Amino acid sequence: MTDQPQQSREFASVNKNIGVIGLGSMGFGMATSLVRAGHRVWGADVNAERVEALALKGGNPAPLPEAAHDLDILVVVVLNADQTREVLFGKTGIAGQLKPGTVVISCATVAPEFAREMAELCAAKGLHYLDAPISGGSVKAAEGRLSIMASGTPEAFSTAQPALNAMAETVFELGETPGSGSAMKAVNQLLAGVHIATMAEAITFGMTQGITPEQILDVIPKCAGTSWMFENRAPHIVAGDYTPHSSVNIWPKDLGIVLDIARSARFSAPVTAAALQQFLAAAGSGLGHEDDAAVAKVYARNAGISLPDPSSAQTRERE
């Protein structure tokens, strides 16, 4: 295994039977990418409408449990560790229905020790486990262009390869020990969460000095202070559009995981802790289901300033 990105689209792959559990904004895009690559795909979600929507895109309309014994690959794209454990090993968990040799590709952001625990439980049932958290957002998920930070045995990678080919632009192979993928995802989420909170702080700080969000968005992407998160999320604030692509509620969970890992490693992470407090304040203000750029509303409220709203944005467009 290597820690270099693997460009795997050149490899031909036989069509596989693949199940996807969790058809939210990320999982649905991943499932449709698998369908587009020619695989036979079954979906499962607590929202039956998502399963029906996948069937309209070419997914198999039959319930996923009916196909469990025939699956080659199971992709689990649920919210957190508790949901991952439940869908795999809960009262109606699917792990016991999978045939030996099936690979479980687990994509939720979890602590490394949890990934290792799941790998052991899967191995006891003759299953492969790939610790494979994802990054890239819903648009790249739908395009099959995610980045996947993965760790697992060579057999897990080999069995998972057809699905990885369809879902990802880049697969980082981070070693044979499950947990390394989740550790790398924690590093990414630390940076991503801090960058979003800092983006919101910078824009609202600029507003207190008479600089408009539009001016900030025009200037900063051309300067050293920019970041991918600034360029992706700042337009949401300028447009006054907080339709959730990635919600505020994700960050108390993910930054909480980062701090839990840091605590066990006796590592101080004060900047992460400060960012977490802002997302907690946003969630506590009823903004949890809005786009994570809505953390700017916490800063704006405290500073007594008004952020752009959709009506003012439309007025500017007409002008």
C-alpha positions in Angstrom: 0.0 0.0 0.0 1.1 3.6 -0.6 0.1 6.9 0.9 0.0 8.4 -2.6 -3.3 9.1 -4.4 -4.4 6.3 -6.7 -6.0 7.2 -10.0 -8.0 4.1 -10.6 -10.4 5.0 -13.4 -8.2 3.3 -16.0 -8.8 -0.1 -14.6 -11.6 -2.1 -16.2 -14.0 -3.7 -13.8 -16.7 -6.4 -14.0 -20.1 -5.1 -13.0 -20.8 -5.9 -9.3 -23.8 -6.2 -7.0 -23.5 -3.2 -4.7 -25.7 -2.0 -1.8 -25.7 1.5 -0.6 -27.0 2.3 2.9 -27.7 6.0 3.4 -29.1 8.0 0.5 -28.6 11.5 1.8 -26.8 14.2 -0.3 -23.6 12.2 -0.4 -24.9 8.7 -0.5 -27.4 9.3 -3.3 -24.8 10.8 -5.5 -22.4 7.9 -4.8 -25.2 5.4 -5.6 -26.1 7.1 -8.9 -22.4 7.2 -9.8 -22.3 3.4 -9.3 -25.4 3.0 -11.4 -23.8 5.1 -14.2 -20.7 2.9 -14.1 -22.9 -0.1 -14.9 -23.2 -1.8 -11.5 -26.3 -3.3 -10.1 -27.2 -1.1 -7.2 -29.7 -1.5 -4.3 -30.3 1.4 -2.0 -31.6 1.7 1.6 -32.6 4.8 3.6 -35.0 5.7 6.4 -36.7 8.0 3.8 -38.4 5.7 1.3 -38.6 8.5 -1.2 -34.9 8.4 -1.6 -35.0 4.7 -2.4 -37.7 5.4 -5.0 -35.6 8.3 -6.5 -32.7 5.9 -6.9 -34.8 3.4 -8.7 -35.8 6.2 -11.1 -32.1 6.7 -11.8 -31.6 3.0 -12.6 -31.2 1.5 -9.1 -32.8 -1.8 -8.3 -36.3 -1.2 -6.9 -36.2 -4.3 -4.7 -35.4 -3.9 -0.9 -31.7 -4.1 -0.2 -32.1 -6.8 2.4 -33.5 -9.1 -0.3 -30.2 -8.8 -2.2 -27.9 -9.0 0.9 -26.7 -12.5 0.2 -25.7 -11.6 -3.4 -23.9 -8.4 -2.7 -20.2 -8.1 -3.5 -19.8 -4.7 -2.0 -21.7 -2.8 0.7 -21.2 1.0 0.9 -22.3 2.5 4.2 -22.8 6.3 4.0 -24.7 7.1 7.3 -24.2 10.0 9.7 -22.0 8.7 12.5 -20.5 5.8 14.4 -23.8 4.9 16.1 -25.7 4.6 12.8 -22.8 2.6 11.3 -22.9 0.1 14.1 -26.7 -0.1 14.0 -26.9 -0.8 10.2 -24.1 -3.4 10.4 -24.5 -5.1 13.7 -27.8 -3.9 15.2 -31.0 -6.0 15.7 -31.6 -5.9 12.0 -28.0 -5.4 11.0 -27.1 -6.5 7.5 -23.6 -7.9 8.3 -24.9 -11.3 9.3 -26.7 -11.6 5.9 -23.6 -10.8 3.7 -21.7 -13.7 2.1 -18.0 -14.2 3.2 -15.7 -12.1 1.1 -18.0 -9.2 0.7 -16.3 -5.8 1.4 -17.9 -3.2 3.6 -16.9 0.3 2.6 -17.5 2.5 5.6 -17.7 6.2 4.8 -18.9 8.0 7.9 -16.6 10.3 9.9 -15.7 8.2 13.0 -12.9 7.8 15.5 -10.0 5.6 14.4 -10.6 3.1 17.3 -14.2 2.7 16.1 -13.0 1.8 12.6 -10.7 -0.8 14.0 -13.5 -2.3 16.1 -15.8 -2.5 13.0 -13.0 -4.2 11.1 -12.6 -6.8 13.8 -16.3 -7.5 13.9 -16.5 -7.8 10.1 -13.4 -10.1 10.0 -15.1 -12.4 12.5 -17.9 -12.9 9.9 -15.5 -13.4 7.0 -16.1 -9.9 5.6 -13.5 -7.4 4.5 -13.7 -3.8 5.9 -12.4 -0.7 4.2 -12.1 2.4 6.5 -13.0 4.9 3.8 -14.2 8.4 4.8 -15.0 10.7 2.0 -14.5 14.4 1.0 -15.7 16.5 -1.9 -19.3 17.4 -1.2 -22.6 16.5 -2.8 -21.7 17.8 -6.3 -18.6 15.7 -6.6 -20.4 12.7 -5.1 -22.9 12.9 -8.0 -20.1 13.2 -10.5 -18.1 10.3 -9.2 -15.2 12.6 -8.3 -14.9 12.2 -4.5 -11.6 12.0 -2.6 -11.6 8.9 -0.4 -9.1 8.5 2.4 -8.9 4.7 2.8 -7.1 2.1 4.9 -7.6 -1.7 5.0 -6.1 -4.9 3.9 -5.0 -5.5 0.3 -8.0 -7.9 -0.1 -10.3 -5.1 1.1 -8.9 -2.7 -1.5 -9.0 -5.3 -4.3 -12.6 -6.3 -3.6 -13.7 -2.6 -3.2 -11.9 -1.4 -6.4 -14.8 -1.5 -8.8 -16.9 0.7 -6.5 -14.0 3.0 -5.8 -13.4 3.4 -9.5 -17.0 4.6 -9.9 -17.3 6.9 -6.9 -13.9 8.6 -6.6 -11.5 10.7 -8.6 -8.7 10.1 -6.1 -8.3 7.2 -3.6 -5.6 7.8 -1.0 -4.3 4.4 0.2 -3.2 5.0 3.8 -2.1 1.6 4.8 -3.3 -1.8 5.8 -4.6 -0.9 9.3 -8.2 0.3 9.5 -8.3 3.6 11.4 -5.7 5.4 9.4 -8.3 6.6 6.9 -10.5 8.0 9.8 -7.5 9.7 11.3 -6.8 11.5 8.0 -10.4 12.5 7.8 -10.1 14.0 11.3 -7.2 16.1 10.1 -9.3 17.2 7.1 -12.3 18.0 9.2 -10.2 20.0 11.7 -9.1 22.2 8.8 -12.4 22.4 7.1 -14.4 23.3 10.2 -11.9 25.9 11.3 -11.8 27.4 7.8 -15.6 27.7 7.6 -15.7 29.4 11.0 -12.8 31.7 10.1 -14.4 32.5 6.7 -17.5 33.7 8.6 -15.4 35.6 11.1 -13.5 37.3 8.4 -16.5 38.4 6.3 -18.4 39.8 9.3 -15.2 41.5 10.7 -14.8 43.2 7.3 -18.4 44.3 7.4 -17.7 46.1 10.7 -15.1 48.1 8.8 -17.5 49.1 6.0 -16.4 46.5 3.5 -19.2 44.6 1.8 -19.3 40.8 1.6 -19.3 41.2 -2.2 -16.0 43.1 -2.1 -14.4 40.6 0.2 -15.4 37.7 -2.1 -14.0 39.6 -5.0 -10.6 40.3 -3.4 -9.7 37.5 -1.0 -9.7 34.6 -3.6 -6.9 36.4 -5.3 -4.9 36.9 -2.1 -2.9 34.7 0.2 -5.7 34.5 2.8 -8.0 32.5 0.6 -8.9 28.8 1.2 -11.1 26.3 -0.7 -13.7 26.6 2.1 -13.7 30.4 1.7 -14.2 30.3 -2.0 -16.9 27.6 -1.7 -18.9 29.0 1.2 -18.5 32.8 1.1 -20.8 32.9 -2.0 -23.6 31.4 0.1 -23.4 34.4 2.5 -23.2 36.9 -0.4 -26.3 35.4 -1.9 -28.1 35.1 1.4 -28.8 31.5 0.5 -28.4 28.9 3.3 -29.9 25.9 1.5 -27.9 23.1 3.2 -25.2 21.5 1.1 -23.4 20.7 4.3 -25.3 21.6 7.4 -24.3 23.3 10.6 -25.2 20.2 12.6 -22.4 18.2 11.0 -19.7 20.3 12.7 -20.5 19.7 16.4 -20.2 16.0 15.6 -17.1 16.1 13.4 -15.2 18.7 15.5 -16.3 16.8 18.6 -14.6 13.7 17.1 -11.5 15.7 16.4 -11.3 16.9 20.0 -12.1 13.4 21.4 -9.1 12.1 19.4 -7.0 15.0 20.6 -7.9 14.4 24.2 -7.0 10.7 24.0 -3.6 11.7 22.5 -3.2 14.4 25.2 -2.9 17.0 22.4 -4.2 20.6 22.8 -6.3 21.8 19.9 -7.5 25.3 21.0 -8.3 26.6 17.6 -10.6 23.6 16.9 -12.3 24.1 20.2 -13.0 27.8 19.4 -14.5 26.8 16.0 -16.6 24.2 17.7 -18.1 26.7 20.1 -19.3 28.8 17.1 -21.0 25.9 15.5 -22.6 24.9 18.8 -23.9 28.5 19.1 -25.3 28.3 15.6 -27.0 25.0 16.3 -28.3 26.3 19.6 -29.8 29.3 17.8 -31.9 27.0 15.6 -29.6 27.1 12.6 -28.6 23.4 12.7 -30.3 22.4 9.5 -29.1 25.4 7.5 -25.9 25.4 5.4 -22.8 25.6 7.5 -22.1 29.0 6.2 -24.9 30.1 8.5 -22.4 30.2 11.3 -21.8 33.7 10.0 -25.2 34.6 11.5 -23.7 34.1 15.0 -21.0 36.6 14.4 -23.5 39.0 12.7 -25.9 38.9 15.6 -23.1 39.5 18.2 -21.8 42.4 16.1 -25.2 43.9 15.5 -24.8 43.8 11.7 -27.1 42.5 9.0 -26.0 39.9 6.4 -27.2 39.9 2.8 -30.6 38.4 2.2 -32.0 36.8 -0.9 -34.3 39.8 -1.7 -31.3 42.2 -1.6 -29.3 39.8 -3.8 -32.0 39.7 -6.4 -32.3 43.5 -6.4 -28.5 43.7 -7.1 -28.8 41.2 -9.9 -31.6 43.3 -11.6 -29.5 46.4 -11.3 
